[in-house]
Amino acid sequence: MDCPNCGVYNPEERESCWRCNTDLPKQTQPKRRSGQQSARLWLYVAVALFAIFTFARTCGIGSDWLQPDVQVPPEGLVPNRPPIVYQLDTLAVPEPL
């Protein structure tokens, strides 16, 4: 810490300046956030992001970048086949013994 009177550097543990013998100001510890305050801050951020995302999806904003990329193969590579249809009413059910 520098002396407020003469400007000479003094180690942090000194209480008075070694050159001019002026009392040095006391060091105050910086305020630290508690873990609960940090957790609460992250919770507020998460809730705010969720609200913004939900509002954007409700209004239809930004839905283009949320859609998955579907790659369609070029014509002629995949033959046109009819879809497979299962009819449940024609399935054989085994008779009980």
PyMOL commands that set and color helices and strands:
alter all, ss='L'
color gray80, all
select helices_A, chain A and resi 35-59+88-90
alter helices_A, ss='H'
color red, helices_A
deselect
rebuild
show_as cartoon
